């Protein structure tokens, strides 16, 4: 497990006074401002975040040290990371996406299907993107109790019971 978790991203500038358009990846979107300071992916830069208002698909926010539209535009696409110890404790059967990436996926008979490459959510539920040597292309496995009955972070594995034909 990493000591930082991606909690959001900057979608670009908002207005002309240095505000950014902020996308939150948090279960409670406005909680992103409480986990700070947030850092860049490489950890070299950190910002205090103050949400100024809700906007379509996110928030308008002020980041410390960002005071011009050009500076805000320059941050477009930057991912924001929070220290893991600032995030809420998870209940059983809840996981941070970052903890699932890289886990080995086995079927119920113990045969390796691949590894989790990404966790996606397009609005209808979470999907695990599984890649592996025996797969011609990545497979999207629904991240449901039926399709993924066991997640063992400590052992680094997921036991999957995929729908028929998904891994053929």
Wavefront OBJ file of the C-alpha trace (Angstrom):
o trace
v 0.000 0.000 0.000
v 1.155 3.501 -0.741
v 1.305 6.252 1.828
v -0.615 8.598 -0.507
v -3.946 8.182 -2.300
v -5.174 10.047 -5.381
v -8.239 12.022 -4.260
v -8.814 14.313 -7.227
v -7.569 16.057 -10.337
v -7.428 19.539 -11.760
v -9.533 19.914 -14.895
v -8.157 23.378 -15.733
v -8.733 26.971 -14.761
v -12.047 28.460 -13.700
v -12.452 32.145 -14.417
v -9.605 34.618 -14.690
v -8.507 35.031 -11.057
v -6.525 31.820 -10.538
v -9.265 29.440 -9.472
v -9.122 25.852 -10.720
v -11.848 23.448 -11.752
v -11.416 20.564 -9.314
v -12.690 17.011 -9.828
v -13.030 15.049 -6.599
v -12.651 11.261 -6.478
v -13.868 11.116 -2.860
v -17.033 9.324 -1.740
v -18.100 12.650 -0.235
v -16.802 15.020 -2.937
v -16.373 18.150 -0.807
v -14.243 16.218 1.713
v -11.291 16.671 -0.668
v -10.618 20.052 0.950
v -10.236 18.470 4.405
v -7.398 16.065 3.581
v -4.761 18.682 2.798
v -2.394 19.831 2.020
v -2.667 17.866 -1.212
v 0.422 17.039 -3.246
v 1.332 16.481 -6.874
v 1.921 12.936 -8.114
v 5.679 13.248 -7.625
v 5.200 14.817 -4.186
v 7.306 17.844 -5.129
v 4.499 20.405 -4.867
v 1.768 20.792 -2.270
v -1.303 22.985 -2.096
v -3.847 23.949 0.512
v -7.289 23.641 -1.077
v -10.275 25.894 -0.433
v -13.482 25.109 -2.317
v -15.193 28.321 -3.365
v -18.355 26.877 -4.970
v -19.851 23.916 -6.783
v -19.696 23.925 -10.571
v -20.776 21.417 -13.190
v -18.819 18.153 -12.694
v -16.822 19.405 -9.724
v -15.837 22.465 -7.776
v -14.228 25.823 -8.299
v -11.354 25.986 -5.841
v -8.423 28.079 -4.761
v -5.034 26.425 -4.395
v -2.356 28.083 -2.301
v 0.282 29.706 -4.504
v -1.945 29.745 -7.592
v -3.147 33.283 -8.295
v -3.384 33.658 -12.080
v -5.353 32.025 -14.861
v -2.090 30.991 -16.555
v -0.870 29.263 -13.397
v -4.222 27.471 -13.045
v -4.168 26.451 -16.726
v -0.680 25.047 -16.233
v -2.021 22.593 -13.666
v -4.603 21.043 -16.018
v -4.522 17.256 -15.678
v -2.535 17.276 -12.427
v -3.630 14.568 -10.005
v -3.922 15.479 -6.336
v -2.786 13.133 -3.577
v -3.628 13.060 0.128
v -1.727 11.302 2.903
v -3.391 7.937 3.583
v -3.493 8.638 7.323
v -5.740 11.693 6.704
v -8.377 9.607 4.917
v -11.289 7.970 6.738
v -11.001 4.371 7.893
v -12.845 2.004 5.576
v -15.423 -0.520 6.688
v -15.235 -4.165 5.606
v -15.666 -4.728 1.869
v -14.612 -1.168 0.975
v -11.286 -0.455 -0.697
v -9.305 2.433 -2.057
v -8.827 1.944 -5.796
v -5.084 2.349 -5.405
v -4.986 -0.734 -3.161
v -6.605 -2.906 -5.847
v -4.244 -1.977 -8.681
v -1.579 -4.631 -9.173
v -3.403 -7.404 -7.296
v -3.328 -10.856 -8.873
v -6.737 -12.098 -10.012
v -7.429 -15.821 -9.628
v -10.527 -17.750 -10.580
v -12.322 -19.889 -7.991
v -10.171 -22.871 -9.012
v -6.922 -20.999 -8.359
v -5.980 -20.357 -11.997
v -4.405 -16.953 -12.552
v -6.506 -14.741 -14.816
v -4.264 -11.656 -14.738
v -3.601 -8.540 -12.668
v -5.699 -5.485 -11.948
v -4.413 -2.720 -14.207
v -7.034 -0.079 -13.322
v -10.335 0.465 -11.568
v -12.898 2.252 -13.722
v -16.280 3.752 -12.985
v -18.376 5.123 -15.813
v -21.452 5.663 -13.668
v -22.998 2.188 -13.624
v -20.627 0.639 -11.082
v -16.978 -0.183 -10.659
v -15.091 -2.313 -13.182
v -11.714 -3.957 -12.712
v -9.529 -3.777 -15.813
v -7.642 -7.083 -15.882
v -4.539 -7.583 -18.042
v -2.421 -10.692 -18.376
v -0.096 -12.700 -20.588
v -2.874 -15.069 -21.631
v -5.265 -12.218 -22.515
v -5.248 -10.719 -26.010
v -6.793 -7.534 -24.662
v -7.762 -6.262 -21.206
v -10.958 -7.654 -19.693
v -13.434 -5.541 -17.719
v -14.692 -7.479 -14.709
v -17.667 -6.060 -12.779
v -16.521 -5.288 -9.234
v -19.567 -6.825 -7.562
v -19.903 -9.328 -4.743
v -21.076 -11.962 -7.252
v -18.148 -11.529 -9.661
v -15.502 -10.759 -7.010
v -16.390 -12.653 -3.834
v -12.956 -12.278 -2.180
v -10.452 -9.431 -1.987
v -7.371 -10.177 0.096
v -5.215 -7.061 0.081
v -2.693 -8.546 2.541
v -2.117 -11.589 0.315
v -2.147 -9.449 -2.852
v -4.938 -11.337 -4.570
v -8.521 -11.256 -5.688
v -10.654 -14.362 -6.163
v -13.060 -13.861 -9.065
v -16.082 -15.779 -10.272
v -16.476 -14.069 -13.636
v -19.552 -14.370 -15.822
v -19.352 -17.253 -18.299
v -17.311 -16.443 -21.405
v -15.706 -13.266 -20.066
v -12.145 -14.653 -20.006
v -12.343 -16.814 -23.149
l 1 2 3 4 5 6 7 8 9 10 11 12 13 14 15 16 17 18 19 20 21 22 23 24 25 26 27 28 29 30 31 32 33 34 35 36 37 38 39 40 41 42 43 44 45 46 47 48 49 50 51 52 53 54 55 56 57 58 59 60 61 62 63 64 65 66 67 68 69 70 71 72 73 74 75 76 77 78 79 80 81 82 83 84 85 86 87 88 89 90 91 92 93 94 95 96 97 98 99 100 101 102 103 104 105 106 107 108 109 110 111 112 113 114 115 116 117 118 119 120 121 122 123 124 125 126 127 128 129 130 131 132 133 134 135 136 137 138 139 140 141 142 143 144 145 146 147 148 149 150 151 152 153 154 155 156 157 158 159 160 161 162 163 164 165 166 167 168
